[in-house]
Amino acid sequence: SIIMSLRSRFGALALVGIVAASFAAPAFAQAAGSAQCLVPGAWARPDGAAPQPVERTGLLAAMAQRAVVLLGEQHDDMDHHRWQLQTLAALHAQRPDLVIGFEMFPRRVQAVLDRWVAGELTESEFLAQSEWSKVWSMPAELYLPLFHFARMNRIPMLALNIEPTLTRTIAEKGWAGVPEGQREGVGQAAPPLADYEDFLFEIHGQHALARGKSADKAARSDAGFRNFVDSQLAWDRAMAEALVTGRKRHASADGSLPLAVAVMGNGHVRYGHGVAHQLRDLGENSIGQLMPVGADTACGELRAGLADAVFAVPVARQSAPPPPRLGVALEEHAKGVRIAEVTAGSLAQRTGLRPDDIITEVAGKPAKRPLHLIAAVRTQPGGTWLPLKLQRGEELIEMVVRFPVER
């Protein structure tokens, strides 16, 4: 996915009160010449010059009257999820007829989400039966407060996504190359807006450069890029369709439809290019789009149309990250986990790992996603050995990472 970066370095995963009482804080810095546009903990409306203050009570009241509200996030930022919980609680207080959609779950696990909301599953059973470690490469702790909020209030949860295998297949073959019976019921997506295609081209170019390939303007017409666009459009379309059908499925006895609030990556929300564009193509125009941004975000990044409003997340003091244990950057691959980079002098280099190696097994278990290798490395005690199986070109290799004793 372009939204959830698949590249990470061990040591720092880098991939993309419930309701505050104060309503009076201004939403942008007043000091002349100040480089900081936002005030922490306040809402603002991007307008292309200086963000305009937004009074939160009126904003959330207006959002509660929409049909669909999209809440963006950077997947690995816990404060973004705290903001989502705060916003969900505020919307639920005004609009009890609510459903919550999650990008994190493929639609095949909808029955598991239903049983969780009904209180039939323990937390561990819910994570196991929804195959969390397989369907989402982020720690469950980031999202559990949202899941518990839905369960505690008996708010239906919607599984919005498609299988990662389908996304990868479309990226390899294009939409037309996937038989209709294998499309998981997803319909033909609306063509991308020009600005969205520009955004996707930039992301595609970054991925190409990471693989040592060129990304010039001519590549825009290449089949690889067109298939990449198809895969992202299918992702957006699937989530838009799930929101529309989910609202209908949970209509009240009098036929009124609930508010659908969707939790998804910022890339699906920004400028209305992703899911909102597909919702409009489906005939749904009552859409709200809210995003969290760092309070230190530069003014130039808050262009008009980015979202209906942004929330300035205070910048928290962070402890210095631990040094990388292995020293690699990873990417998903159809056969396992691809090593994109190896840091000079790292344990990975000393072990003999190389860029383009594809790790297929870790400690005897399949390595299907970067999270599987990351988790194994992070939990490996010092002074122990971790066996790996990998593919290097046509050669199959067994290798052992020997972790030094930690002092």
Disulfide bonds with the S-S distance in Angstrom:
Cys37-Cys299 1.63
